[in-house]
């Protein structure tokens, strides 16, 4: 029987990627404060030095305290946070990425933050490789040799990866010395506990379950896809783009229907795969023709070869998105403990999410987005991210007849909060179906400090369990995790009655006036730049 924790919560681009691989320093160096580290080497030996070694993965919807809980666990267990956030990976972004401050990173070292420049395309595959490298380095392991079929890469990509990982290693070594410097009883060569933490669902799925089986797009397919999608985007005709991608076959048509809203990025990536499959089909067809001419095959033989070639193409397309994944973290020899921080009251959590959005605007999200956009330093990934995307729409919105600046700002605030709430709902729905994550209730009635303390101790408790007992807690139908999942799903029915309320940015307040003024000024800057660009274009034509 599994005992309950002592402190238990209540129940519940351009054409080619390689042209962008220009690296400066791949890692922002942040020194770690020795005074911030809570010493617990005995517990650390039980966890980080286990066989197989343990890796903790913390997920959860926005505004549930993932980073604070991960930091507390790292300080107690002598660990390091491996960030799983697709926007925080880029340098320059801060407020919209909700990136930890330099002080927070001094107190608890984070890796895979600030590893890419704005012009680079840092994707899930590259993040997974870097995350595995971080895990191996923290656990003092030899580099993992993948058994997967190697993907085609060029020299520039490989050199960029090597430079990035060299700097990651230097940062981890520097942080390790600081973390262990005041631990007189600690072995200076003990492994550190990797705590993967973030809200990018694709990153976590790639790491925990492995990479998907879809083929890697060719350089020619990437270039053609960029060109085609730029034309559709210029015409602002998303539906036409969807119809074009769908014309490549049912599997691609079904794929486009799974996207949320006008997801140009995923639509382009799907087109890359479709074009790659088409290339392979043409290559097979040309090979078949060459053999036909050489052997002077009969018409019947030619038809048979064409049928075989078509069958091969059909199988290739059908297997594109079979759902099979390769190289999951558990299959690589790790004891993976996955946790999903689940708000115990979805109605209260939604209010917290709304307030978080207001706080980001108060901190200067609109100005940050404007500065980055006008300087050309806003990453493509960030432009698609919730927060930056709605802000860009607001900044470029034309003032129509009868509309006011106040009205546009109100619509922006509503769009931002609505998109964030929807994403939080999607995260909860996604992870309820993931059998590798144990649900941990987050008691929102407690203040932040108590909440972090309770949740971190609960996770620590589950990490101390044997693998057998942990699996029981993870999979038993009557476990706390199962009850938490069921309660979370049941509460969804009442969410249709949620009424959006302002918490800080209330009309008439000083905070509202300041935010509105910043929005108006930023919109003027954007319009001035667009007017100047348009004038230069006309002058060039003349």
N, C-alpha and C positions, 0 to 999 in steps of 0.2 A: 504494500500500500504506500502511495506517495503522500508524505505529510505536506500540509499547506505551509507556505512561507510564514515566518513569524510576523512579518509586517505585510499582511495580505491586503490587496485592494478589495473593495467590496465586489461581490460577484458581478456576480454580475448581476555664281562662283565661276563659279565660272568654269570653263570647259573641263579642265582636268584637275584632279586633286593634287597631283604632284607639284603643280606650279605654285601651290600655296604653302608648301612645306619649307618655309623659311623660318628658322628658329633663332630666337635670341636665347636668353636664359629660360629654360623650360619650367623652372620651379622658383616660386618666390620664397626666399629663405626667411623663415621666421624663427627667431631664437626662442627657446622654451624656458620659462621661469622655473628654476628648481624648487622654489618655495610653493609652487602650485601643485606639486605632485604629492598625492596621498600615498604613503608607503604601506604596501601590503604584499611583501615578497612571498610569504608563506602561501597565501591564497593563489598568487600568481603561479607558483610552482605546480599547484594542483591543476591549473587550467592550461596555461601556455605550454607546459612541459608534458602534457598528457600524450599518450600514444594511442590512436592517432592525434596529431595536434588539433587544437580547437580553433575555429574561426566563428566569430559572432557577427550576425547580420541583423541590423536594426532598420526596419521600414516603418511606414506609417503615413497617414495623410498630413497635409500641411497643418502647422500650429498645434502639434501634439507633443512637442518638446523632444523630438528625436535627437537633436544635436546635444542638448543638455544632458539627456540620459546617457548617451554614448560617451560624453566627456566624463561624467561621473564614473562610469564603468571603467574607462581607461585609467583614470586617476587611482581608482581602488585596485585595479588588477595589473597596473603597469602595462598599459597598452597604447595603441595609436589609432586614430580614426582614419579610415580609408574612405574618402568622400565618394558617394555614388550619385552625383548631381551633374547633369549634362551642361548646365549653365555656369555653375561655380567652377568648372574646369577652365573657363576662359578668363584671361587677364582683362582688367579694365572695368568689367561689370561688378557692381557691389550691391546697391540697394535692391534692384530688381531680382538679383540672384539670391537675396537674403543670405549673403556670404558671411561667415563668422568674421568678427573683427580681428585685427592684429593682436589685440590683447587676449582674446579668446584662444587664438592660435598659439600664443605664447604659453598660455596655461595648459592647453592640451594640444599637442602637435597633430596637424591634419596633413595628409598627403592626397594627391590628385586634385588639389585646388590650385588654380593659376598655372596650369601646365600647357595651355595653348594660347596662341595669339589670335586676334580677331579674324585674320584672313585664313586661318587654318580650318580644315574640316576634320574635327576630332569626333570619331563616331564610336558606336557601342563596341565594335570589334577591337578597336585600339584601346578603349578604356578597359575592356576585359583583360587584355594582355598586360596592361600596366597594373591593374588590380592584382592579378596573379603574381606579378613580379614583386609588388609591395608585400603581399602575404608571405611569399617565400623569403624575402629579405628580413621581414620582422621575425619570422620563425627560425632564422639562421639556417635555411635549407639551401641545397644546391638548386640551381635554376631548373624548373620543371621542363622536361623535354616532351613536347606534345606528340601524341601518336596520330594526330589528325593529318590529313593530306595538306601540305603547305600551300598557302594561297600565293598567287603571283604578286610579287612586289618589285618595285624598282629600287635602284641604289639610293635615291634621295629619301624615299620613305623609310628604308631600312636604317639609313644613317640618322634620320630624325628620331626614330624609335630608340636607337642606341644612345644618342645624346640625352634624350629625355630620361631614360632609365638610369643612366649614369648619374644624372643630377638628383633623381629620386633617391638613389642609393646613398649619395652624399648627405642628403637632408636627413634620411632615416638614421644614418650613423651619427650625425651631429646631435640629433634629438635623443638618441639612445644614451649617449654619454651624459647629456644633461639630466635625463630622467633618472639614471642610475647613480649620478654623482654623489648624492647625499644618502644613498642606501649602503651604509657601511657593512651590513650583513648580507647584501645581495651579491650573487655571482655576476660579475660584469658581462658574462657571456650568455646570460639566460635569454631565452626568446621572449619577445614582447607579444602581447595578445592583439591580433588584428581585429578591429571592430569596424566592419563595413557599415556605413550609415548614409542614407539618402532617400530621396523620393522619386528618382527616375526609374520607373517600373521596368523599362526595357533593359537598363544596365543591370539591375538586380536579377532579372530573369536570365540574362546572358551568363552571369556569374554563377548563380545557384543551379540553374538547370542546363546550362551549356549554350553554345551558339546554335542558331537555327540551321536547317539543312539547305536553305536557298543558296543557289550558286552566287559566286561573287561577280559583279558586273565588270565587263571589259572597259578599257579606257575609251574605246570608240563609242560604246553604248552610253557611258557617262557624258561624253561630250555632246552626242546627239540629243540625249535627254535634256541636258541643260538648254540647248538651243531651242528645242521644241517647246519646252515649258516656259521659257522666257517670252516666246511669241504669244502663247495663251495668256500669260500674266499681263503682258502689255495690253492685250485686248480686254482684260478683266473678265475672261470667259471660262470660269472654272468648270461649268457643266460640259462645255465642248472638250476640255482637256480630259475629263472623266470618260466621255464617250470615246475619245481617241484611244486612251489606254485600254478601255474595255474591249475595243475591237480586236485586240490581240488574243482574246480567248476568254472562256467562261471563268477560268481560275483568276484572271486579272480583273474581270468585271466584279466578281464576288469580293475580291480584295479591296477594291475602291469603295464598296458599300460599307466596309468596316471602319472607315475613317470618320473622325469626329469633326464636323464642320468642313470648311475649305482648307484641307490639309495639303498645301502645295508640296511640302517637303516629302511626305510619304507617297504622294502621287508620283512625284519625280523618281523616287527610289524604286517604285513598282515598275515604272516605265523603263528604268535601267535594266531590270531583270528581264522584262519582256523583250527588249531590244537584244539583250545578250542571248536569250533563247533563240531569237530569230537569226542571229548571226551563226549560231551553232547549226541551225537547220539548213541555212544556205551552204555552210561548209560541207555538211554531210551530203547535200544534194549535188554540189560540184564534184565531190569525190566520186559519187555514184555515176555521174555523167562521164567522168574520165575513164572509169572502168568499163562503161558501156561501149565507148568508142574503141578502146583498146581490144576488147574481146569480141567486138562485133556481135553483141548479144541480140537475141531475137526480141521481137516486140513483147512477147509473153514474159520473157526474163526481165525486160525493162520495167514492165508493170509490177512484177513481183518485188523488184528492188525498190520501186517507188513506194509500194505499200509497206515494205519493211522500214523504209526511211520515215514514213509518216507515223508508223506505229512507235518507232523510237522517239519521235518528237512528242507524240501524245503522252508516252510514259514520262518523258522528261518534264513536261508541263504539269502532269498530274502529281508528280513527286516534289514539285517546287516547294509547296507549303504543307508538307505531310504532318507537321507538328513534331517530328522527331528532332531531338537536340543532342549535341555532342559535347562532351567535356564538362559536365556539371561538376561543381566544386566537390561534392561528395564522392564522385567517381575518381577524383584525383588523390584520394587518401586523406581527406580532412573530416573532422567531426564538426559538421556545420550545425550551428544553433541559430535558427532564424526566428526573429520576433517581429510581430506587427503591433505597434502601439495603437490601440483602438479606443477612441473616446467612449466613455461609458454613457454619455448623453449626447446624442447627435444634434439635438436642438441647441444645446448650450455650445457645442463645438462649432456649429455654424455661426453663432454670434462671435466666437473667438476669431474665426476665419475672416469675417467682415471687418472686425477691428484691426486685424493684422494688415489687411489691404489699406485701410485708412492710415495706419501708421507708416506704411511704405510711401504713401503719397506725401505725408507730412515731412518725412525724412528727405524728400527731394527726388522721388522717382521720375517725375516729369522733366526736371532739369537735367538729371543724369542721362535720361534717354535722349534728350535734345542734344546735349554736348557730345555724346557718343555718336549719334547719327550724323551730325554736322561735321565731325572730325573724321568720319569714315572708319570709326573703330568699334562699331556695334557688330558683334558676330552674327552670322546668319542664324545660328542656333538660338541666340538670344532674341532675335527678331520674331521667332516663332513661339517663344515662351510666353506663358501667361504673365501678364504684368507689362512686359515690354510691348507685346503685340497690341494690347488694348490702348496703351499709351501712344504708340505710333499712329494707330487709327484716329485717335483724338487729335493729335498734332496736325495731321494732314486733312482733317475733316473741313470741308468748305461750309461756311456759314450761309445757310439757305434763307429764303424769304420767310420772315416771321420768326426766325430762330435767334437766340441770344447766346452770348458766351456762357452765361450761367446754365442755360439749358444743355449746351454741349458738354459742359463739365459734369452736370448731373448724369447725363447718359453715359459718360466715360466711367464715372464711379460705379454706376449700376452694372455696366458691362464687365468691369474688372472683378467686382465682387461675385457676380453671377458665374463667370468663368472659373473662378477659384473654387467656389462651392461645388460646381459640377465636377471639377477635377478631383476634389477630395472624395466625392461620392464614387467616382470611377476607381480611385485607389482602393477604397474599402470593398467595392464589389469585386475587383480584380483579386485581391489577396484573400478574400473569403473562399475563393476557388483554389487557392494555392495550398497544397497539402504540406508544404515544407516550412510554413511559417506558423508559429505558435502565437495566438492572439493574447495580448496582455492588456487588460483594461486600464485606461488612464482616468483616474478620478478627478474630473474637472471641478468638483466642488471644493477641492483643496487649493490652497495657494500654490504658486509655482514651485517654491522651494520644497514644500512637503510632497508635492506631486512627483517631482524629480526623484526625491529620496525614496518614496514608496515604489515607484516603477523600477528604478535601478536596482533596488534590493530584491525585487521580485525576479528580475532577469538574472541577477547574480545567483539566486537560489536555484533557478532552473539550470544554470550552467554548472552548478556543483553536482547535479544528479548524474548517475551513470547513464550511458547512452540508452540502455534498456528502459530505465525509468523516465528519461526524457521523451522517448518515443511514445510511451504510454500517455504522458501528459499532452503530447502533440496530437495523438490520433484517437484516443478513447472518446466515444460518443458522449460520455457524461463528464468529461473533463472541464476544468475552468475555461480552457481555450474554446471548446465547442460551445459552451454556454455563452461565452462572450460573442462568438460569431453569430449565434442564433439571435441574441438580443440586438446586436447591431443591425442585422437584416430586418428584424421585426420593427425596429424604430424607424426604418425608412418609410413605412406607410404613413407616419404622422408628419413627415417632412413636407408634404404638399401643403400643409397649413402654415408653413413658415412665412413670417412677414419680415421683410428687410427693414432694419432700423439703423439709424446713424448712431455712432457711439462718440465720435470726436468731431468729425467734419459735419457739424450741424449748421445749416444756413443761419447767418447772424453771428456765429462765433468767430473769434479772431483766427483760429486755425483754418476755418473755411475760407475766410477772406484772404489769408496769406497763400493758401493752396490755389485758389482761383486766380489770384494775381500772377502767381508763378506760371500757371497754365496759359494765361493770356499772353504773357511775355514770351514764353517758349513758342507758342503758335506764331507770334509775329516773327520770331527768328527763323522759323521753318519757312514761312511764306516769303520772307525776304530772300532767303537762299534760293528757293525755287524760282522766284522772279528773276534773280540775277542769272541763274543757270539758263532759264528760258531765253533771256535777252542775248546771252553769249551764243546760244545755239542759232538764233535768228541772224545775228551778225556774221557768224561763220558761213551760213548759207548764202547771205547776200555778198 
